[in-house]
């Protein structure tokens, strides 16, 4: 009979206090937690904005114990979704103390833990189930993915059949947890074959035909870009056939694009400066317009900017506002200098957006996108604040010039509560773009102009 030791004391591993934390599959734990979320009416994937249908599909796949592959273009939350699933893992489980794969103390699979059970004494420890991220790499080796013989242990005098000699790879280290393969198609075809067997038999065989005698317990999740996406490799059909494909698409509204960006921007920046609604809409529209096939651009966009581009644009613009001492984002934060300089927005798009033929035209394309986005937001603002903007036009005509940093307190009765200087500037920008009675002549400075 095996004796189990936890925190220096002998314990009954089948007691009411401990029985839940061993001898159960990782799918069982995930099912339990999913049902708890269902019972209290809480979304277990609250960090995912939108994708309501996809969330339901993922829940059903997890309840049925299926493996999942998220398919979609880069930057739309495939990895975020996979990480969200890891929240369904238990906070802690019991494992054999010191085991590299968090082995179950009652049904161990690794050589070392089996020997401890045979010897009759097993030390236990509390562990957090692992979420192991495996980045797809065409140069990945069997040793990295599955494991291999440790030459160092052999040099130290261990026998070849010693449990210490085998070093588990990333897949085995995910035992009793989640293995997430980021870009499955990038893994060499031979290793994909090993994964196929892992999903089917819960074990792996080396390319040489040797069975690794470890039947591991793991939820397998992967991601891939669409099949026609540039640089995407094929996934072997037998492997794909054993996974449930969940399509991840771009946000279906401006509001969701903004929410994703706000949630994921740098927290310190978010707490340091105001991102007014009018700027949030404009900046989010830049990337949305770039995805729109009907946008008025002469250059064709080959790689569209994702939500990650929107997030970084927000970051760069807010960083500029903090450095300049602005209370809220201003139009001058769109760039580093000049009346209408958009270099901070370009910084967020460069590398995340590519033109089909000439990337040297990217700056011109970005300028067009930003101006189009500004005009749309200004038009919206004019439609809902026409009275206030008309009064501002009269005041600008009387004064001849308004400096938003110096004069905004005089217009507080016309402005929303948050970011009053920013609001005044955007109203003046609306006068310039929609009514054409204002001209931006400097940072926050507008002069009255008349139509010729």
C-alpha positions as CSV (number, residue, x, y, z in Angstrom):
1,X,0.0,0.0,0.0
2,X,1.3,3.4,-1.0
3,X,1.9,6.1,1.7
4,X,1.3,9.7,0.6
5,X,3.0,12.6,2.3
6,X,1.8,16.2,2.0
7,X,3.6,19.1,3.6
8,X,5.5,16.7,5.8
9,X,2.4,14.8,7.1
10,X,1.0,11.4,6.0
11,X,-2.5,12.0,4.4
12,X,-5.4,9.9,3.2
13,X,-5.4,10.9,-0.5
14,X,-9.0,9.6,-0.8
15,X,-10.3,11.8,2.0
16,X,-13.1,14.3,1.2
17,X,-10.7,17.2,1.4
18,X,-8.2,15.7,-1.2
19,X,-10.1,13.4,-3.5
20,X,-11.2,16.1,-5.9
21,X,-7.7,17.2,-6.6
22,X,-6.4,14.0,-8.3
23,X,-7.5,11.0,-10.4
24,X,-9.7,13.2,-12.6
25,X,-9.0,14.2,-16.2
26,X,-8.3,17.8,-17.1
27,X,-11.5,17.7,-19.3
28,X,-13.5,16.8,-16.1
29,X,-12.2,19.9,-14.3
30,X,-12.9,22.1,-17.3
31,X,-16.5,20.7,-17.5
32,X,-17.1,21.3,-13.8
33,X,-16.0,24.9,-14.1
34,X,-17.9,25.6,-17.3
35,X,-21.1,24.4,-15.6
36,X,-20.4,26.6,-12.5
37,X,-20.1,29.6,-14.8
38,X,-23.4,28.6,-16.5
39,X,-25.1,28.2,-13.2
40,X,-24.3,31.7,-12.0
41,X,-24.8,33.3,-15.4
42,X,-21.3,34.6,-15.9
43,X,-19.4,34.6,-19.2
44,X,-16.2,32.5,-18.6
45,X,-14.6,34.3,-21.6
46,X,-15.4,37.9,-20.5
47,X,-12.0,39.2,-21.9
48,X,-13.2,38.3,-25.4
49,X,-15.2,41.2,-26.9
50,X,-18.0,40.0,-29.2
51,X,-17.6,36.6,-30.8
52,X,-20.7,35.4,-28.9
53,X,-21.4,32.5,-31.3
54,X,-17.8,31.4,-31.2
55,X,-17.8,31.4,-27.4
56,X,-20.8,29.0,-27.5
57,X,-19.0,26.7,-30.0
58,X,-15.9,26.6,-27.8
59,X,-17.9,25.8,-24.7
60,X,-19.6,22.8,-26.6
61,X,-16.2,21.6,-27.9
62,X,-14.7,21.7,-24.4
63,X,-17.7,19.9,-22.8
64,X,-17.3,17.1,-25.4
65,X,-13.6,16.8,-24.7
66,X,-12.6,17.9,-28.2
67,X,-9.4,19.6,-29.3
68,X,-9.8,23.1,-30.8
69,X,-8.1,25.1,-33.6
70,X,-8.8,28.8,-33.9
71,X,-8.5,30.0,-37.5
72,X,-8.3,33.7,-38.4
73,X,-6.0,36.5,-39.5
74,X,-3.3,37.6,-37.1
75,X,-4.2,40.1,-34.4
76,X,-7.9,39.2,-33.8
77,X,-7.5,37.4,-30.4
78,X,-6.8,33.7,-31.2
79,X,-4.2,33.6,-28.4
80,X,-6.3,35.7,-26.1
81,X,-9.1,33.1,-26.6
82,X,-6.8,30.2,-25.8
83,X,-5.5,31.9,-22.6
84,X,-9.1,32.6,-21.6
85,X,-9.8,28.9,-21.8
86,X,-7.0,28.3,-19.3
87,X,-9.1,30.1,-16.6
88,X,-11.3,27.0,-16.6
89,X,-8.5,25.0,-15.2
90,X,-8.6,24.4,-11.4
91,X,-6.7,26.7,-9.1
92,X,-4.6,23.8,-7.9
93,X,-4.3,20.0,-8.1
94,X,-2.2,17.5,-6.3
95,X,0.9,16.2,-8.1
96,X,3.9,14.1,-7.3
97,X,6.4,16.5,-5.7
98,X,9.2,17.6,-8.1
99,X,7.6,15.9,-11.1
100,X,8.4,17.8,-14.4
101,X,5.0,17.0,-15.8
102,X,2.8,17.5,-12.7
103,X,2.1,13.7,-12.6
104,X,-1.1,12.4,-11.0
105,X,0.0,10.6,-7.7
106,X,-2.5,7.8,-8.1
107,X,-2.2,7.2,-11.9
108,X,1.4,8.3,-12.7
109,X,2.6,8.2,-16.3
110,X,6.3,9.2,-16.0
111,X,9.0,6.8,-15.3
112,X,10.2,8.5,-12.1
113,X,6.8,8.8,-10.5
114,X,5.9,5.2,-11.3
115,X,9.0,4.1,-9.5
116,X,8.0,6.2,-6.4
117,X,4.6,4.5,-6.3
118,X,6.3,1.1,-6.6
119,X,8.6,2.0,-3.7
120,X,5.6,2.7,-1.6
121,X,6.2,6.4,-0.5
122,X,5.0,9.4,-2.6
123,X,5.5,13.0,-1.6
124,X,2.8,15.3,-2.8
125,X,2.6,19.0,-3.6
126,X,0.0,21.5,-4.7
127,X,0.6,22.8,-8.2
128,X,-1.2,25.1,-10.7
129,X,-2.2,23.3,-13.9
130,X,0.0,24.5,-16.7
131,X,-0.9,26.5,-19.9
132,X,2.0,25.7,-22.2
133,X,2.4,27.9,-25.2
134,X,4.3,26.3,-28.1
135,X,5.2,28.7,-30.9
136,X,5.1,27.1,-34.3
137,X,8.6,26.8,-35.7
138,X,9.6,25.1,-39.0
139,X,12.9,24.2,-37.3
140,X,11.3,22.6,-34.2
141,X,12.8,19.2,-33.2
142,X,11.3,16.1,-31.8
143,X,13.3,16.7,-28.6
144,X,11.8,20.2,-28.2
145,X,8.2,19.1,-28.8
146,X,8.1,15.6,-27.2
147,X,11.4,15.2,-25.3
148,X,14.6,13.3,-25.4
149,X,17.6,11.7,-23.6
150,X,19.6,14.1,-21.4
151,X,23.2,13.7,-22.2
152,X,24.1,15.7,-19.1
153,X,22.4,13.1,-16.9
154,X,24.4,10.3,-18.7
155,X,27.6,12.3,-18.0
156,X,26.6,12.5,-14.4
157,X,26.6,8.7,-14.2
158,X,22.9,7.8,-14.6
159,X,22.0,4.6,-16.4
160,X,20.4,4.9,-19.8
161,X,17.1,3.4,-18.4
162,X,17.1,5.7,-15.4
163,X,13.9,7.8,-15.0
164,X,16.1,10.9,-14.7
165,X,17.6,10.5,-18.1
166,X,14.5,11.3,-20.1
167,X,13.7,15.0,-20.4
168,X,10.1,15.8,-21.4
169,X,9.4,18.3,-24.2
170,X,6.8,21.0,-24.2
171,X,3.8,18.8,-25.0
172,X,4.6,16.4,-22.2
173,X,5.1,19.4,-19.8
174,X,1.4,20.4,-20.5
175,X,0.2,17.1,-18.8
176,X,-2.9,17.8,-16.8
177,X,-3.2,21.2,-18.4
178,X,-3.5,22.9,-21.7
179,X,-1.0,22.7,-24.7
180,X,-1.5,25.6,-27.0
181,X,0.3,25.5,-30.4
182,X,0.5,29.0,-31.9
183,X,0.5,28.6,-35.7
184,X,0.2,24.9,-36.0
185,X,1.0,24.9,-39.7
186,X,4.5,26.1,-39.1
187,X,5.4,22.9,-37.3
188,X,7.2,20.4,-39.5
189,X,5.0,17.8,-41.2
190,X,6.7,14.9,-39.4
191,X,6.0,16.4,-36.0
192,X,2.4,17.1,-37.0
193,X,2.1,13.3,-37.5
194,X,3.2,12.8,-33.8
195,X,0.5,15.3,-32.7
196,X,-2.1,13.4,-34.6
197,X,-1.3,10.3,-32.6
198,X,-1.3,12.4,-29.4
199,X,-4.9,13.5,-30.1
200,X,-6.0,10.0,-31.0
201,X,-4.2,7.8,-28.5
202,X,-3.0,10.3,-25.9
203,X,0.6,9.0,-26.5
204,X,3.4,9.8,-28.9
205,X,5.8,7.8,-31.1
206,X,9.2,9.1,-32.1
207,X,10.0,9.4,-35.9
208,X,12.0,6.3,-35.4
209,X,8.9,4.4,-34.3
210,X,9.7,4.2,-30.6
211,X,6.6,4.6,-28.4
212,X,7.1,7.1,-25.6
213,X,5.4,5.1,-22.8
214,X,3.5,8.2,-21.4
215,X,-0.2,8.5,-21.9
216,X,-0.6,12.1,-21.1
217,X,-3.8,14.0,-20.1
218,X,-4.0,17.3,-22.0
219,X,-6.4,19.6,-23.7
220,X,-4.9,20.5,-27.1
221,X,-5.6,23.9,-28.6
222,X,-4.0,25.4,-31.7
223,X,-4.3,28.4,-33.9
224,X,-3.7,29.1,-37.6
225,X,-4.2,31.8,-40.2
226,X,-6.6,31.3,-43.1
227,X,-5.4,28.9,-45.8
228,X,-5.0,31.7,-48.4
229,X,-3.0,33.9,-46.0
230,X,0.5,34.7,-47.0
231,X,3.2,32.4,-45.5
232,X,0.7,29.9,-44.0
233,X,1.7,26.3,-44.2
234,X,-0.6,23.3,-44.6
235,X,-1.9,21.3,-41.7
236,X,-2.0,17.6,-42.2
237,X,-5.6,16.5,-42.9
238,X,-5.6,13.6,-40.4
239,X,-4.6,16.1,-37.7
240,X,-7.1,18.7,-38.8
241,X,-9.8,16.0,-38.9
242,X,-9.4,15.5,-35.1
243,X,-9.9,19.1,-34.2
244,X,-12.9,21.5,-34.1
245,X,-12.3,24.6,-36.3
246,X,-13.6,27.8,-34.8
247,X,-13.3,30.9,-37.0
248,X,-12.2,34.1,-35.4
249,X,-13.2,37.2,-37.3
250,X,-12.6,41.0,-37.0
251,X,-14.9,43.0,-34.7
252,X,-18.2,43.6,-36.4
253,X,-18.7,47.2,-35.1
254,X,-16.8,50.3,-34.3
255,X,-17.8,50.1,-30.7
256,X,-16.2,46.6,-30.3
257,X,-13.0,47.7,-32.0
258,X,-12.8,50.6,-29.5
259,X,-13.5,48.4,-26.6
260,X,-10.8,45.9,-27.6
261,X,-8.3,48.7,-28.0
262,X,-9.2,50.4,-24.6
263,X,-9.0,47.1,-22.7
264,X,-5.6,46.2,-24.1
265,X,-3.8,49.5,-24.1
266,X,-1.0,50.1,-21.7
267,X,-2.7,50.4,-18.2
268,X,-0.4,53.2,-17.0
269,X,-1.1,55.3,-20.1
270,X,-4.8,54.6,-19.8
271,X,-4.8,55.9,-16.2
272,X,-2.6,58.9,-17.0
273,X,-4.5,60.6,-19.9
274,X,-8.1,60.8,-21.2
275,X,-8.9,59.1,-24.5
276,X,-12.0,61.1,-25.6
277,X,-14.8,59.4,-27.5
278,X,-14.2,61.5,-30.7
279,X,-10.5,60.5,-30.8
280,X,-11.2,56.9,-30.0
281,X,-13.7,56.7,-32.9
282,X,-11.3,58.4,-35.3
283,X,-8.3,56.2,-34.4
284,X,-10.4,53.0,-34.6
285,X,-11.8,54.0,-37.9
286,X,-8.4,54.3,-39.4
287,X,-7.8,50.5,-39.2
288,X,-11.5,49.7,-40.0
289,X,-11.2,51.8,-43.2
290,X,-8.0,50.0,-44.1
291,X,-9.9,46.7,-43.9
292,X,-12.7,48.0,-46.1
293,X,-12.4,46.7,-49.6
294,X,-14.4,49.7,-50.9
295,X,-12.2,52.4,-49.4
296,X,-10.9,55.1,-51.8
297,X,-7.3,54.0,-52.0
298,X,-5.4,53.7,-55.2
299,X,-2.9,51.3,-53.6
300,X,-4.2,47.8,-52.7
301,X,-3.7,46.7,-49.1
302,X,-2.3,43.2,-49.1
303,X,-2.0,42.7,-45.3
304,X,-4.8,44.5,-43.4
305,X,-4.2,46.0,-40.0
306,X,-5.8,44.0,-37.1
307,X,-7.0,45.0,-33.7
308,X,-3.4,44.9,-32.6
309,X,-2.7,47.8,-34.8
310,X,-5.6,49.8,-33.2
311,X,-4.2,49.0,-29.8
312,X,-0.7,50.2,-30.7
313,X,-2.1,53.4,-32.3
314,X,-4.0,54.1,-29.1
315,X,-0.8,53.4,-27.1
316,X,1.4,55.7,-29.2
317,X,-1.1,58.6,-29.3
318,X,-1.7,58.4,-25.5
319,X,2.1,58.2,-24.9
320,X,2.5,61.4,-26.9
321,X,-0.2,63.1,-24.8
322,X,1.4,62.2,-21.5
323,X,4.8,63.4,-22.7
324,X,3.4,66.7,-23.8
325,X,1.5,67.2,-20.6
326,X,-2.0,67.0,-22.2
327,X,-5.0,66.2,-20.0
328,X,-6.6,64.4,-22.9
329,X,-5.5,63.3,-26.4
330,X,-5.2,66.2,-28.9
331,X,-4.8,66.1,-32.7
332,X,-1.1,67.0,-32.3
333,X,-0.6,63.6,-30.6
334,X,-1.4,61.9,-33.9
335,X,2.2,62.7,-34.9
336,X,5.5,64.3,-33.8
337,X,5.3,67.6,-35.6
338,X,3.6,69.7,-38.3
339,X,0.0,70.9,-38.6
340,X,-1.3,67.5,-39.8
341,X,1.4,65.0,-39.0
342,X,0.2,61.4,-38.4
343,X,3.5,59.7,-37.7
344,X,2.4,58.2,-34.4
345,X,-0.5,56.5,-36.2
346,X,1.9,55.4,-39.0
347,X,4.2,53.9,-36.3
348,X,1.3,51.7,-35.1
349,X,0.5,50.6,-38.7
350,X,4.0,50.1,-40.1
351,X,4.7,46.3,-40.0
352,X,1.1,45.6,-39.3
353,X,-0.2,46.7,-42.7
354,X,1.4,46.1,-46.1
355,X,0.6,47.4,-49.5
356,X,0.6,45.0,-52.5
357,X,3.2,46.7,-54.6
358,X,4.9,49.7,-53.0
359,X,5.3,50.0,-49.2
360,X,7.1,53.3,-49.8
361,X,3.6,54.7,-50.4
362,X,2.4,53.6,-46.9
363,X,2.7,57.1,-45.4
364,X,0.5,58.6,-48.2
365,X,-2.1,55.8,-47.6
366,X,-2.1,56.4,-43.8
367,X,-2.6,60.1,-44.4
368,X,-5.6,59.4,-46.6
369,X,-7.0,57.0,-44.0
370,X,-6.6,59.4,-41.1
371,X,-8.1,62.3,-43.0
372,X,-11.1,60.1,-44.1
373,X,-11.6,59.0,-40.5
374,X,-11.4,62.5,-39.2
375,X,-14.0,63.7,-41.7
376,X,-16.4,60.9,-40.7
377,X,-16.1,61.6,-37.0
378,X,-16.4,65.4,-37.6
379,X,-19.5,64.9,-39.6
380,X,-21.0,62.8,-36.8
381,X,-20.1,65.4,-34.3
382,X,-21.6,68.2,-36.4
383,X,-24.9,66.3,-36.8
384,X,-25.3,66.0,-33.0
385,X,-23.8,69.3,-31.9
386,X,-24.8,71.6,-34.8
387,X,-26.2,74.3,-32.5
388,X,-23.1,74.5,-30.3
389,X,-20.7,74.3,-33.3
390,X,-22.7,77.2,-35.0
391,X,-22.2,79.3,-31.9
392,X,-18.5,78.5,-31.9
393,X,-18.3,79.5,-35.5
394,X,-19.8,82.9,-34.7
395,X,-17.3,83.4,-31.8
396,X,-14.4,82.4,-34.0
397,X,-15.5,85.0,-36.6
398,X,-15.7,87.6,-33.9
399,X,-12.3,86.8,-32.4
400,X,-10.5,85.8,-35.6
401,X,-8.4,83.2,-33.7
402,X,-8.9,80.7,-30.9
403,X,-6.1,78.9,-28.9
404,X,-7.8,75.8,-27.3
405,X,-5.2,75.5,-24.6
406,X,-5.7,79.1,-23.4
407,X,-9.4,79.8,-24.3
408,X,-11.2,76.5,-23.5
409,X,-12.5,77.8,-20.1
410,X,-14.5,80.5,-21.9
411,X,-16.4,77.8,-23.9
412,X,-17.1,75.4,-21.1
413,X,-20.9,75.9,-21.5
414,X,-20.6,74.4,-25.0
415,X,-18.3,71.4,-24.1
416,X,-18.8,67.9,-22.7
417,X,-17.3,67.2,-19.3
418,X,-14.2,65.1,-20.1
419,X,-11.2,66.7,-21.9
420,X,-12.6,70.2,-22.5
421,X,-9.6,71.5,-24.4
422,X,-9.7,68.4,-26.6
423,X,-13.4,68.8,-27.1
424,X,-13.0,72.5,-28.2
425,X,-10.2,71.5,-30.6
426,X,-12.3,68.8,-32.2
427,X,-15.3,71.2,-32.6
428,X,-13.0,73.6,-34.3
429,X,-11.7,70.8,-36.5
430,X,-15.3,70.1,-37.4
431,X,-15.7,73.7,-38.4
432,X,-12.6,73.4,-40.6
433,X,-13.7,70.1,-42.3
434,X,-17.6,70.4,-42.4
435,X,-18.2,74.1,-42.6
436,X,-14.9,75.4,-43.8
437,X,-14.9,78.5,-41.7
438,X,-11.8,77.6,-39.7
439,X,-8.2,76.7,-40.5
440,X,-5.8,74.9,-38.3
441,X,-2.6,77.1,-38.2
442,X,-0.8,75.5,-35.3
443,X,-1.0,73.1,-32.3
444,X,-4.5,73.8,-31.0
445,X,-4.7,77.1,-32.8
446,X,-7.5,77.8,-35.3
447,X,-8.1,80.9,-37.4
448,X,-11.3,82.2,-39.0
449,X,-11.4,81.7,-42.7
450,X,-14.0,82.6,-45.3
451,X,-14.9,80.7,-48.4
452,X,-13.5,82.2,-51.6
